[in-house]
Amino acid sequence: MTTSLLIVSAFFPLAKSKHSKKDYEDWLSHFLKPITTDMYMFTTPELAETIQRVRGEQPIAIDTTFSSPFQVPPLQGYEKIYMEMNDIDPEKWHHSPGLYAIWNAKPYLLDTAVKTLRRDGKVYTYAFWNDAGSFRKDHEYSEWPSPARVEQVWEEGSRLTGGKKEDLLFFPIFQLPDKKLKKWKEGMGPIANSVQFSEGSFFGGSPSTIEWFSKIFYAYHYYYLTKNLFVGIDQDIFNALFLLFPERIFTGIVPSPSLKPSLERGYLGECGAEWFYYQFWLADAPARDEMRRTWMGEERWRKSGWWQERKLCRLTTAMSMMDVLKRAFGEDWHPPRKLLAIPGL
């Protein structure tokens, strides 16, 4: 069987951001130019020509259905509520209602892209959401994620979880969750990502799993809104779903419990920004070797003032989310009871 992959992303202008327009233009170029995998990009009509120009001859479908993330069906009519949420956001200085909408539109946009292309006769084995600004520097990735590597890690995920490959969702994580979350229950709401547990830059699975994930994400998004809880940050909802549905999720990096990860480097060796380790993890072997050489060639100065031994970036193994949570909470932990009824599931 041929493993075919699709990358889905979106690029909407923001009224408020901690990053400059030049930052986004550079990151978009690092993403669109070198990667040869089929892409589907949501953007505004005004930006479509720019996206096409940057992408060049590489395969891409550009969807200009939505001029604003608040036009995405699950979020229509929620602009006022999102503005009110911004007032209680501790990080409102660089967050905005529009940014919340972009974050929370991801599951719908991923599912919609897959279904739109299926109607046109294009069916993919796996599809992935990838933030348009997640490739921050020059890199050696082209056929990314590597189809062979994806098939390999999904086989491993199936072995670890005991589930079928088509039922598994991949999510990167950055840190183990706080031990106090062992007592978290469904009705307590989204789990603030203060310990940077989940990453929202990249996730995906088979078309059927993407549809399932979209259903549960918006079911809990609406449920927590009815309880007047803050749902502006997608990762907070992702964290809750990890605890509720761990049997269907696996990951590729488990930080050392004794070391605190860094946005720049960690215990895995010279791997660039650890937040984007999944890019290395899902690449083919030649690209990983090229990135190792790149990272080893970069000069870094330790705060202590001394050069330390530098090690090649290591490749970690896959791990089920259930095992991740039991590592954090103890072997006696079990997923909290689910009381919310989700239509169609």
Residue pairs with C-beta under 8 A, 6 or more apart in sequence:
1 125
2 125
2 147
3 125
3 126
3 147
3 148
3 150
3 151
4 38
4 123
4 124
4 125
4 126
4 147
5 37
5 38
5 124
5 125
5 126
5 127
5 128
5 145
5 147
5 150
6 37
6 38
6 39
6 40
6 113
6 114
6 117
6 124
6 126
6 127
6 128
7 35
7 37
7 38
7 39
7 40
7 127
7 128
7 130
8 39
8 40
8 41
8 42
8 109
8 110
8 113
8 114
8 127
8 128
8 129
8 130
9 31
9 39
9 40
9 41
9 42
9 129
9 130
9 131
9 132
10 41
10 42
10 43
10 69
10 102
10 105
10 106
10 109
10 132
11 24
11 28
11 41
11 42
11 43
11 47
11 51
11 132
12 42
12 43
12 44
12 66
12 68
12 69
12 98
12 102
13 44
13 47
14 96
14 98
14 99
14 102
15 96
15 98
16 94
16 95
16 96
16 98
16 99
17 24
17 94
17 96
17 99
18 94
19 133
23 133
24 132
24 133
27 132
27 133
27 134
27 135
27 136
28 51
28 54
28 132
28 133
29 54
30 135
30 136
30 137
30 138
30 139
31 130
31 132
31 133
31 134
31 135
32 39
32 51
32 54
32 55
32 56
32 58
32 60
33 54
33 55
33 56
33 58
34 139
34 141
34 142
35 58
35 141
35 142
35 143
35 144
36 58
36 59
36 142
36 143
37 59
37 143
37 144
37 145
38 59
38 60
38 122
38 124
39 55
39 58
39 59
39 60
39 61
40 60
40 61
40 63
40 113
40 116
40 117
41 51
41 55
41 60
41 61
41 62
41 63
41 132
42 63
42 64
42 65
42 66
42 109
42 113
43 51
43 62
43 63
43 64
44 64
44 66
44 67
44 68
45 64
45 67
48 62
48 64
51 60
51 62
52 60
52 62
61 113
61 116
61 117
63 113
63 116
65 71
66 72
68 98
68 101
69 75
69 98
69 101
69 102
69 105
70 76
70 78
70 79
70 82
70 98
70 101
72 101
72 105
72 108
72 109
73 108
74 104
74 105
74 108
74 218
74 221
75 82
75 101
75 104
75 105
78 101
78 225
79 97
79 101
81 225
82 97
82 100
82 101
82 232
83 97
85 97
85 100
85 230
85 231
85 232
86 92
86 95
86 96
86 97
86 100
86 232
88 230
89 95
89 230
89 232
95 232
95 233
97 232
100 231
100 232
100 233
103 200
103 232
103 233
103 234
103 235
104 221
104 231
104 232
104 234
104 237
106 129
106 200
106 234
107 129
107 210
107 213
107 214
107 217
107 218
108 214
108 218
109 129
110 127
110 128
110 129
110 204
110 210
110 214
111 210
111 211
111 213
111 214
113 127
114 124
114 127
114 207
114 210
114 211
115 207
115 211
117 123
117 124
118 207
123 207
124 207
125 147
125 206
126 150
126 154
126 204
126 205
126 206
127 204
127 205
127 206
127 207
127 210
128 145
128 170
128 202
128 203
128 204
129 202
129 203
129 204
130 201
130 202
131 200
131 201
131 202
134 201
134 202
134 276
134 279
135 141
135 276
135 279
136 273
136 276
137 272
139 279
139 291
139 294
140 287
140 290
140 291
140 294
141 279
141 283
141 287
141 291
142 287
143 284
144 279
144 282
144 283
144 287
145 282
145 283
146 282
146 283
146 284
146 287
148 284
149 282
149 283
149 284
150 282
153 170
153 252
153 281
153 282
153 318
154 165
154 168
154 170
155 165
156 250
156 317
156 318
157 163
157 165
157 168
157 170
157 250
157 318
157 320
158 164
158 165
158 168
160 250
160 318
160 319
160 320
160 323
161 168
161 247
161 248
161 250
161 320
161 322
162 247
163 247
163 248
165 206
166 205
166 206
166 208
166 209
167 206
167 208
167 209
167 248
168 205
168 206
168 209
168 248
168 249
168 250
169 203
169 204
169 205
169 209
169 213
169 248
169 249
169 250
170 203
170 204
170 205
170 249
170 250
170 251
170 252
171 198
171 199
171 203
171 238
171 242
171 249
171 251
171 321
172 198
172 199
172 201
172 202
172 203
172 251
172 252
172 253
172 277
172 278
172 281
173 197
173 198
173 199
173 251
173 253
173 254
173 255
173 324
174 196
174 197
174 198
174 199
174 253
174 255
174 261
174 274
174 275
175 195
175 196
175 197
175 255
175 260
175 261
176 195
176 197
176 254
176 255
176 257
176 324
176 327
176 328
177 191
177 195
177 197
177 239
177 242
177 243
177 325
177 328
177 329
178 195
178 197
178 328
179 328
179 329
181 191
181 243
181 328
181 329
182 328
182 329
182 330
182 333
184 191
184 240
184 243
184 336
185 336
185 337
186 240
186 244
186 336
186 337
186 338
186 339
186 340
187 227
187 339
189 224
189 227
189 229
189 230
189 240
190 224
190 229
190 230
190 231
190 233
190 236
190 237
190 239
190 240
191 197
191 236
191 239
191 240
191 243
192 233
192 236
192 239
193 233
193 235
193 236
193 239
196 261
197 235
197 239
197 242
198 235
198 238
198 239
198 242
199 235
199 275
199 278
200 234
200 235
200 238
201 275
201 276
201 278
202 278
202 279
203 213
203 238
204 210
205 213
209 248
212 248
212 345
213 241
215 342
215 343
215 344
215 345
216 241
216 244
216 245
216 342
216 345
217 237
217 241
219 340
219 342
220 237
220 240
220 241
220 244
220 340
221 231
221 237
223 340
224 231
224 237
225 231
230 236
231 237
241 249
242 249
242 321
242 325
243 325
243 335
243 336
244 335
244 336
244 338
245 335
246 320
246 321
246 322
246 324
246 325
246 335
247 320
247 321
247 322
247 335
249 320
249 321
250 318
250 319
250 320
250 321
251 318
251 319
251 320
251 321
251 324
252 277
252 278
252 281
252 282
252 316
252 317
252 318
252 319
253 268
253 274
253 277
253 278
253 281
253 316
254 316
254 319
254 324
254 327
255 261
255 266
255 267
256 266
256 267
257 327
259 266
259 267
261 267
261 274
262 274
263 273
263 274
263 275
264 273
264 274
265 271
265 272
265 273
265 274
265 300
266 274
266 277
268 274
268 277
268 313
268 314
268 316
269 310
269 311
269 312
269 313
269 314
270 292
270 295
270 296
270 298
270 310
270 311
270 312
270 313
271 277
271 280
271 295
271 313
271 314
272 280
272 291
272 294
272 295
272 313
280 288
280 291
280 313
280 315
281 315
281 316
283 291
288 313
288 315
291 313
292 312
292 313
295 313
296 310
296 312
300 310
301 307
302 308
325 333
326 333
